[in-house]
Amino acid sequence: MIELKGIRKKYRDLEVLKGIDLFIPKGEMVAVVGASGAGKTTLLQIAGTLDKPDSGSVFINQTNVSALNDKKLAAFRNKEIGFIFQFHQLLPEFTALENVMFPAWIGNKPNKVAEKRACDLLDFLKLTHRLHHKPSELSGGEQQRVAVARALMNEPSVVFADEPSGNLDSANAHELHELFNTLKKEFNQTFVIVTHNDALSNLADRTLVMKDGVISA
């Protein structure tokens, strides 16, 4: 599902990634751990096409995304990749339903099709009673479940998550972790998750330890 070949990235004189090679098959949940500054988020951003490497190639679902122009890359990202962030990144003026539908609107999917998919996801995530609530009216755990639904909206090949439970209390974090586990088992969803949470990394099929810009374990 994901293959990284010789990924290097430097910011000014600081080499953040020093030649990363990585293969992640479909349906695997991978946790990326390590100290701050080890290169975890940079790796996630490059693998998720939000940033470009200085050298090396990124393949997702057999597509060399490193070779796509900006327009084709944006379309590919919308269709094939879902993102979950620590601070949700929901649009405050939109309802939960509208936030989930947003990726489908970007992809020009028919509104009725998008609405049904969004409602089905929110129902699966036990948020049917919150469809028309705006983010400010939702709890932190509810906001993160809306963010999960949004990430899944276009049935992506892979979901990238950056500290997804970092802003949640222990109860909501546990609930989110179990949700990831359920999505992996029921839908064979591929996940790449940067986390400092031991409970979440312990749920993963594989844990990658980053240190000084390389995968050390």
Secondary structure, 3 states (H helix, E strand, C coil): CEEEEEEEEEECCEEEEEEEEEEECCCCEEEEECCCCCCHHHHHHHHCCCCCCCEEEEEECCEEHHHCCHHHHHHHHHHHEEEEECCCCCCCCCCHHHHHHHHHHHCCCCHHHHHHHHHHHHHHCCCHHHCCCCHHHCCHHHHHHHHHHHHHCCCCCEEEEECCCCCCCHHHHHHHHHHHHHHHHHHCCEEEEECCCHHHHHHCCEEEEEECCEECC
